[in-house]
Amino acid sequence: MPTPTGANSRLRDTINAAGCTYDALAKDVRRIAAENGELLQTNKSAISHWVGGARAPSGRAGQYLAEALSRRLGRVVTRTELGLHSPDAESPPDTDPVTAVTDLGRADVERRRFLAIAAFTTAGVAMPLLHDHEATSRMLRARTARSLVGSDDIDVLRQITAAFSAADERLGGGHGLTTVTAYLADTAAPMLRGRFPSEALRQAAFGAVAELAYLAGWKHHDLGHEGAAQRYYQAGYQLACEADPHGHAAWVMRALAHQSLSLKQPHHCVDLVEGALTRGLGHVDGQTEALLHITHARAYAAVGENPLAARALLAAEDALLREDGPQPSFSRVSGPAAGTVASHTARTLTDLADHIGTEQQHRDALTRWDPEKYKRVHALTHADLGDSLAAQARADEAVAAWTQALVLMEGMTSDRTRKAITSIRSTLAVYQRRRVPGAADLARRAREALA
């Protein structure tokens, strides 16, 4: 039994606000546990012990307790609010994705260091392959809600997400992160506790919040906070399953694989993307399907399955040629699909040591992206282009490409751009010794950018 720590005033006050007896609350906890396939013997004495601080809820009982009080109060109540253990950034995601994104968003605002040091786990990459969404869906649908959510609420959420996504591409992941996560926790996630006039609107709401959670994860990824990014992606996946278990869920599975591949941790990625394709094929447009195939190609290349990688590259090219319907907003966030396919084809060819092909694909990608709207993409692509030129012993051209990258990176708050600058310094040192024109000046600018 845990050592007593004194009365839990937060839990006591929340129960008082809900206006229920310990016995009634215990019945709620047992019922919610049963909804999730778990038989608990929670009684009023257990509630009294939790309030008195004699012991704390074990297993998932704390989550069920928070859910019971959420239903009674008609708003999100988290374990943190109840004075129970804070959400552990290294543990599996909460079964309830609404609570998960609420906790993550509040931790982002109130305890930034906590999420910044959260650890990325390779086991976490496989989370969608093991997740049983039926239990989560039963919990989400069992709630009795008070506020009515309409199309205007969802439209505003989408507009805010689009605005911050656009700013992210120009100024980096650090721009507006706290605002995005605060809005996610305080406005967007609580909206999912409301009542909806139709199932279509309910699905749209879950999809819109999933997109905002994805943006929060992407911003953390850009800042190098990989553990936090993974947690947002995992919660976003659960929300996407409730919105669209085919296309949208497949897209977030791609995001988890993409992050892992970027970190050169290909464990589970092939299985994850194959799972995404199984979900998505026949349910998504050609542009979105191409983005799934290109991630499949990268996953194969990362584990040395070169023939299968080549086959997936061809599948991506074929899917791009299809014109079979509008591309959904969740995949449009990546920008022009043709540009993304070219960019990731280049990365796949890098793994295959095809530097000439890599160069060609990077140059093609640069023609596909609006340089003002997608400034960070252009900066990182110029940096990658310089790497492919350096690998071909074309030093002058590499210096020119890297110089252009540094110009575009000015003013960005992005760890990915900093890593790109850091990665060229050893090659620049060699170029300086060889007196390659422009290398000394570029090395100086790189030092200043990293200072």
C-alpha positions as CSV (number, residue, x, y, z in Angstrom):
1,M,0.0,0.0,0.0
2,P,1.4,3.5,-0.8
3,T,2.5,5.6,2.1
4,P,-0.3,8.0,3.2
5,T,0.4,11.5,1.9
6,G,-2.4,13.4,3.6
7,A,-5.9,14.2,2.4
8,N,-6.5,14.8,-1.3
9,S,-8.3,18.1,-1.2
10,R,-8.5,18.3,-5.0
11,L,-10.4,15.1,-5.3
12,R,-12.6,16.0,-2.3
13,D,-13.5,19.4,-3.8
14,T,-14.2,17.9,-7.3
15,I,-16.6,15.3,-5.8
16,N,-18.3,18.0,-3.8
17,A,-18.7,20.0,-7.0
18,A,-20.2,17.0,-8.7
19,G,-22.8,16.7,-5.9
20,C,-22.6,12.9,-5.5
21,T,-22.1,10.5,-2.7
22,Y,-19.1,8.2,-2.4
23,D,-21.4,5.2,-3.0
24,A,-22.8,6.7,-6.2
25,L,-19.4,7.6,-7.4
26,A,-18.1,4.1,-6.7
27,K,-21.0,2.7,-8.8
28,D,-20.0,5.0,-11.7
29,V,-16.4,3.9,-11.5
30,R,-17.5,0.2,-11.6
31,R,-19.8,0.8,-14.5
32,I,-17.2,2.6,-16.6
33,A,-14.6,-0.1,-15.8
34,A,-17.2,-2.7,-17.1
35,E,-17.6,-0.7,-20.3
36,N,-13.9,-1.2,-20.8
37,G,-14.0,-4.9,-20.1
38,E,-12.6,-4.7,-16.5
39,L,-14.4,-5.9,-13.4
40,L,-13.6,-3.7,-10.4
41,Q,-14.9,-4.0,-6.8
42,T,-14.6,-0.3,-6.1
43,N,-16.9,0.8,-3.2
44,K,-17.5,3.8,-1.1
45,S,-14.7,2.8,1.3
46,A,-12.2,2.9,-1.6
47,I,-13.4,6.4,-2.5
48,S,-13.0,7.5,1.1
49,H,-9.5,6.1,1.2
50,W,-8.6,7.9,-2.0
51,V,-9.9,11.2,-0.7
52,G,-8.2,10.7,2.7
53,G,-4.9,10.0,1.1
54,A,-4.6,6.6,2.7
55,R,-4.1,5.1,-0.8
56,A,-4.3,6.0,-4.4
57,P,-6.2,4.4,-7.2
58,S,-4.3,1.5,-8.8
59,G,-4.2,0.4,-12.5
60,R,-6.7,2.3,-14.6
61,A,-9.0,3.1,-11.7
62,G,-7.8,6.7,-11.6
63,Q,-8.8,7.1,-15.2
64,Y,-12.2,5.6,-14.6
65,L,-12.6,8.0,-11.6
66,A,-11.7,11.0,-13.8
67,E,-14.2,9.8,-16.4
68,A,-17.0,9.3,-13.9
69,L,-16.5,12.9,-12.6
70,S,-16.2,14.2,-16.1
71,R,-19.6,12.8,-17.0
72,R,-21.2,14.2,-13.8
73,L,-19.7,17.7,-14.3
74,G,-20.1,17.8,-18.1
75,R,-16.5,18.9,-18.6
76,V,-13.1,17.3,-18.9
77,V,-11.7,16.3,-15.5
78,T,-8.2,14.9,-15.6
79,R,-6.2,12.8,-13.1
80,T,-3.9,15.8,-12.6
81,E,-6.8,17.9,-11.6
82,L,-7.8,15.3,-9.1
83,G,-4.5,15.4,-7.4
84,L,-3.5,11.9,-8.7
85,H,-0.3,11.2,-10.5
86,S,0.5,13.5,-13.3
87,P,0.4,12.0,-16.8
88,D,3.7,10.2,-17.4
89,A,5.2,11.3,-20.8
90,E,6.9,8.0,-21.2
91,S,3.9,5.7,-20.4
92,P,1.4,4.5,-23.0
93,P,-1.2,7.0,-24.0
94,D,-4.4,7.4,-22.0
95,T,-7.2,5.1,-23.2
96,D,-9.3,8.3,-23.4
97,P,-7.8,10.5,-26.1
98,V,-9.8,13.5,-25.1
99,T,-8.3,13.4,-21.6
100,A,-4.9,12.6,-23.2
101,V,-4.8,15.7,-25.3
102,T,-6.1,17.8,-22.5
103,D,-3.4,16.6,-20.2
104,L,-0.7,17.1,-22.9
105,G,-1.9,20.6,-23.7
106,R,-2.0,21.7,-20.1
107,A,1.5,20.2,-19.5
108,D,2.7,22.1,-22.5
109,V,1.5,25.4,-21.1
110,E,2.3,24.8,-17.4
111,R,5.3,22.4,-17.4
112,R,7.1,22.9,-20.7
113,R,10.3,21.2,-19.5
114,F,8.3,18.1,-18.6
115,L,7.3,17.5,-22.2
116,A,10.5,18.7,-23.7
117,I,12.4,15.9,-22.1
118,A,9.9,13.2,-22.7
119,A,11.5,10.2,-24.3
120,F,10.6,8.8,-27.8
121,T,10.2,5.0,-27.6
122,T,10.4,2.5,-30.4
123,A,7.7,0.5,-28.7
124,G,5.4,3.6,-29.0
125,V,5.7,3.4,-32.8
126,A,3.7,0.2,-32.8
127,M,0.8,1.6,-30.6
128,P,-1.8,1.7,-33.5
129,L,-1.1,-2.0,-34.3
130,L,-2.0,-3.0,-30.7
131,H,-4.8,-0.4,-30.0
132,D,-8.3,-1.6,-29.5
133,H,-10.4,1.4,-30.4
134,E,-13.8,-0.3,-29.7
135,A,-13.3,0.1,-25.9
136,T,-12.3,3.8,-26.4
137,S,-15.2,4.4,-28.6
138,R,-17.6,2.9,-26.1
139,M,-16.3,5.2,-23.4
140,L,-16.5,8.3,-25.6
141,R,-20.1,7.5,-26.7
142,A,-21.3,6.7,-23.1
143,R,-21.0,10.3,-22.0
144,T,-24.0,12.4,-21.3
145,A,-23.2,15.9,-22.6
146,R,-24.7,19.3,-22.0
147,S,-23.4,21.8,-24.5
148,L,-24.4,21.6,-28.2
149,V,-21.6,21.7,-30.8
150,G,-22.5,23.0,-34.2
151,S,-20.8,23.4,-37.6
152,D,-19.6,26.9,-36.7
153,D,-17.5,25.6,-33.8
154,I,-15.8,23.1,-36.1
155,D,-15.3,25.6,-38.9
156,V,-13.5,28.0,-36.5
157,L,-11.3,25.2,-35.2
158,R,-10.3,24.3,-38.7
159,Q,-9.5,28.0,-39.5
160,I,-7.4,28.3,-36.4
161,T,-5.5,25.1,-37.2
162,A,-4.9,26.2,-40.8
163,A,-3.6,29.6,-39.7
164,F,-1.1,28.2,-37.2
165,S,-0.1,25.5,-39.7
166,A,0.7,28.2,-42.2
167,A,2.7,30.1,-39.6
168,D,4.6,27.0,-38.7
169,E,5.8,26.5,-42.2
170,R,7.2,30.0,-42.3
171,L,8.5,30.5,-38.8
172,G,9.2,27.1,-37.4
173,G,7.7,24.8,-34.8
174,G,8.5,27.1,-31.9
175,H,6.2,29.8,-33.2
176,G,2.8,29.7,-31.4
177,L,3.3,26.3,-29.8
178,T,1.9,27.4,-26.4
179,T,-1.1,29.1,-28.0
180,V,-1.8,26.0,-30.1
181,T,-1.6,23.6,-27.2
182,A,-3.6,25.9,-24.8
183,Y,-6.4,26.1,-27.4
184,L,-6.3,22.3,-27.8
185,A,-6.6,21.7,-24.1
186,D,-9.0,24.4,-23.1
187,T,-11.3,24.8,-26.2
188,A,-10.9,22.1,-28.8
189,A,-10.7,18.9,-26.7
190,P,-13.6,19.9,-24.3
191,M,-15.8,20.4,-27.4
192,L,-15.7,16.6,-27.9
193,R,-17.6,16.2,-24.7
194,G,-20.6,18.0,-26.2
195,R,-23.7,17.0,-28.0
196,F,-23.8,16.8,-31.8
197,P,-26.9,17.3,-34.0
198,S,-25.7,14.4,-36.3
199,E,-23.1,11.7,-36.5
200,A,-21.5,13.5,-39.5
201,L,-20.9,16.5,-37.3
202,R,-19.5,14.4,-34.5
203,Q,-17.1,12.7,-36.8
204,A,-16.1,16.1,-38.3
205,A,-15.4,17.4,-34.8
206,F,-13.2,14.5,-33.8
207,G,-11.4,14.9,-37.1
208,A,-10.8,18.6,-36.6
209,V,-9.4,18.0,-33.1
210,A,-7.2,15.2,-34.4
211,E,-5.7,17.6,-37.0
212,L,-4.9,20.1,-34.2
213,A,-3.3,17.4,-32.1
214,Y,-1.3,16.4,-35.2
215,L,-0.1,20.0,-35.6
216,A,1.0,20.1,-31.9
217,G,2.9,16.9,-32.5
218,W,4.5,18.2,-35.7
219,K,5.6,21.4,-33.9
220,H,7.2,19.4,-31.2
221,H,8.9,17.2,-33.8
222,D,10.3,20.3,-35.5
223,L,11.7,21.4,-32.1
224,G,13.3,18.1,-31.5
225,H,10.9,17.2,-28.6
226,E,10.3,13.7,-30.0
227,G,8.7,12.1,-26.9
228,A,6.1,14.9,-26.8
229,A,5.5,14.6,-30.5
230,Q,4.9,10.9,-30.3
231,R,2.4,11.4,-27.5
232,Y,0.4,13.9,-29.5
233,Y,0.5,11.6,-32.5
234,Q,-0.7,8.7,-30.5
235,A,-3.6,10.7,-29.0
236,G,-4.3,12.1,-32.5
237,Y,-4.5,8.6,-33.9
238,Q,-7.2,7.6,-31.3
239,L,-9.2,10.7,-32.2
240,A,-8.8,10.0,-35.9
241,C,-10.2,6.5,-35.4
242,E,-13.3,8.0,-34.0
243,A,-13.6,10.4,-37.0
244,D,-12.6,8.2,-39.8
245,P,-11.0,4.8,-39.1
246,H,-9.9,4.4,-42.7
247,G,-8.2,7.4,-44.3
248,H,-7.6,9.7,-41.3
249,A,-6.4,6.9,-39.0
250,A,-4.1,5.7,-41.7
251,W,-2.7,9.2,-42.1
252,V,-1.7,9.4,-38.4
253,M,-0.2,6.0,-38.6
254,R,1.9,7.4,-41.4
255,A,2.9,10.3,-39.1
256,L,4.2,8.0,-36.4
257,A,6.2,6.0,-39.0
258,H,7.5,9.2,-40.6
259,Q,8.8,10.5,-37.2
260,S,10.5,7.2,-36.5
261,L,12.2,7.1,-39.9
262,S,13.4,10.7,-39.4
263,L,15.1,9.5,-36.2
264,K,16.6,6.6,-38.1
265,Q,14.6,4.1,-35.9
266,P,12.9,1.9,-38.5
267,H,11.5,-0.6,-36.0
268,H,7.9,-1.4,-36.6
269,C,7.7,1.1,-39.5
270,V,7.1,-1.4,-42.3
271,D,4.3,-3.1,-40.3
272,L,2.9,0.3,-39.4
273,V,2.7,1.6,-42.9
274,E,1.4,-1.7,-44.3
275,G,-1.4,-1.4,-41.6
276,A,-2.0,2.2,-42.8
277,L,-2.3,1.0,-46.4
278,T,-4.7,-1.8,-45.4
279,R,-6.9,0.8,-43.7
280,G,-6.6,3.5,-46.4
281,L,-6.7,1.8,-49.8
282,G,-10.1,2.2,-51.4
283,H,-11.0,4.9,-48.9
284,V,-8.6,7.7,-49.9
285,D,-7.8,9.8,-53.0
286,G,-4.8,9.3,-55.1
287,Q,-2.8,12.1,-53.6
288,T,-3.2,10.8,-50.1
289,E,-2.5,7.2,-51.2
290,A,0.7,8.4,-52.9
291,L,1.9,9.8,-49.5
292,L,1.2,6.4,-47.8
293,H,3.1,4.6,-50.5
294,I,6.1,6.9,-50.4
295,T,6.4,6.4,-46.6
296,H,6.2,2.7,-47.3
297,A,9.2,3.1,-49.7
298,R,11.2,4.9,-47.0
299,A,10.4,2.2,-44.5
300,Y,11.6,-0.5,-46.8
301,A,14.8,1.4,-47.8
302,A,15.6,1.9,-44.1
303,V,15.6,-1.8,-43.4
304,G,17.5,-2.7,-46.6
305,E,14.6,-4.1,-48.6
306,N,15.7,-2.3,-51.8
307,P,13.5,-4.1,-54.4
308,L,10.4,-3.6,-52.2
309,A,11.4,0.1,-51.8
310,A,11.6,0.5,-55.6
311,R,8.2,-1.1,-56.0
312,A,6.6,1.2,-53.4
313,L,8.2,4.2,-55.2
314,L,6.4,3.1,-58.4
315,A,3.2,2.7,-56.5
316,A,3.5,6.3,-55.2
317,E,4.1,7.6,-58.7
318,D,1.1,5.7,-60.1
319,A,-1.2,6.9,-57.3
320,L,-0.2,10.5,-58.0
321,L,-1.6,10.2,-61.5
322,R,-5.1,9.4,-60.3
323,E,-7.6,12.2,-60.2
324,D,-10.4,10.6,-58.2
325,G,-11.7,13.2,-55.7
326,P,-10.7,16.0,-53.4
327,Q,-7.8,15.5,-51.0
328,P,-8.9,15.7,-47.4
329,S,-7.6,18.5,-45.1
330,F,-5.7,16.0,-42.9
331,S,-3.3,15.1,-45.7
332,R,-3.3,18.6,-47.4
333,V,-1.4,19.8,-44.4
334,S,1.8,18.3,-45.9
335,G,1.5,20.6,-48.9
336,P,1.5,19.6,-52.5
337,A,1.5,15.8,-52.7
338,A,3.8,15.8,-55.7
339,G,6.4,17.9,-53.8
340,T,6.2,15.6,-50.7
341,V,6.6,12.5,-52.9
342,A,9.6,14.0,-54.7
343,S,11.2,15.0,-51.3
344,H,10.7,11.6,-49.8
345,T,11.7,9.8,-53.0
346,A,15.0,11.7,-52.6
347,R,15.4,10.5,-49.0
348,T,14.6,6.9,-50.1
349,L,17.3,7.2,-52.8
350,T,19.7,8.6,-50.2
351,D,19.3,5.3,-48.3
352,L,19.9,3.5,-51.5
353,A,23.1,5.5,-52.1
354,D,21.8,6.9,-55.4
355,H,23.1,10.4,-55.1
356,I,22.4,11.5,-58.6
357,G,18.8,10.4,-58.3
358,T,18.6,12.1,-54.9
359,E,19.8,15.4,-56.5
360,Q,17.2,15.2,-59.3
361,Q,14.4,14.5,-56.9
362,H,15.4,17.4,-54.6
363,R,15.5,19.8,-57.5
364,D,12.1,18.5,-58.6
365,A,10.7,19.0,-55.1
366,L,11.9,22.7,-55.1
367,T,9.8,23.4,-58.2
368,R,6.7,21.9,-56.5
369,W,6.6,24.1,-53.3
370,D,5.7,27.8,-53.1
371,P,8.9,29.3,-51.7
372,E,7.0,31.9,-49.6
373,K,4.3,29.6,-48.2
374,Y,6.7,26.7,-47.6
375,K,9.8,28.5,-46.5
376,R,11.1,25.9,-44.1
377,V,10.6,23.1,-46.7
378,H,12.7,25.1,-49.2
379,A,15.4,25.6,-46.5
380,L,15.6,22.0,-45.6
381,T,15.5,20.9,-49.2
382,H,18.3,23.2,-50.2
383,A,20.3,21.7,-47.3
384,D,19.6,18.2,-48.4
385,L,20.4,19.1,-52.0
386,G,23.8,20.4,-50.8
387,D,24.4,17.1,-49.1
388,S,23.7,15.2,-52.3
389,L,26.0,17.5,-54.3
390,A,28.8,17.1,-51.7
391,A,28.4,13.3,-52.0
392,Q,29.1,13.7,-55.7
393,A,32.3,15.8,-55.0
394,R,30.7,19.0,-56.4
395,A,31.9,21.3,-53.7
396,D,31.1,24.7,-55.3
397,E,27.5,23.7,-56.0
398,A,27.2,22.3,-52.5
399,V,28.3,25.5,-50.9
400,A,25.8,27.5,-53.0
401,A,22.9,25.2,-52.0
402,W,23.9,25.4,-48.3
403,T,24.2,29.1,-48.5
404,Q,20.7,29.4,-49.9
405,A,19.5,27.1,-47.1
406,L,21.0,29.4,-44.4
407,V,19.4,32.5,-45.9
408,L,16.0,30.8,-45.8
409,M,16.5,29.6,-42.2
410,E,17.0,33.1,-40.7
411,G,14.4,33.8,-38.1
412,M,13.1,30.3,-37.7
413,T,12.6,28.5,-34.4
414,S,13.3,25.0,-35.5
415,D,15.6,22.3,-34.3
416,R,15.5,20.6,-37.6
417,T,17.0,23.6,-39.3
418,R,19.7,23.8,-36.6
419,K,20.5,20.1,-37.1
420,A,20.8,20.7,-40.8
421,I,23.3,23.5,-40.2
422,T,25.3,21.5,-37.7
423,S,25.5,18.5,-40.1
424,I,27.4,20.5,-42.8
425,R,30.1,21.9,-40.5
426,S,32.5,19.0,-40.8
427,T,32.4,19.1,-44.6
428,L,32.8,22.8,-44.6
429,A,36.0,22.4,-42.5
430,V,37.4,20.2,-45.2
431,Y,36.3,22.7,-47.9
432,Q,38.0,25.5,-46.0
433,R,41.3,23.6,-46.0
434,R,40.9,23.1,-49.7
435,R,40.1,26.8,-50.2
436,V,36.7,26.1,-51.8
437,P,35.2,29.5,-52.8
438,G,32.6,30.7,-50.3
439,A,33.3,27.9,-47.7
440,A,35.0,30.2,-45.2
441,D,32.1,32.7,-45.3
442,L,29.5,30.0,-45.1
443,A,31.3,28.4,-42.1
444,R,31.3,31.8,-40.3
445,R,27.5,32.2,-41.0
446,A,26.8,28.7,-39.7
447,R,28.6,29.5,-36.5
448,E,26.6,32.7,-36.1
449,A,23.4,30.9,-36.8
450,L,24.1,28.3,-34.1
451,A,25.3,30.8,-31.5
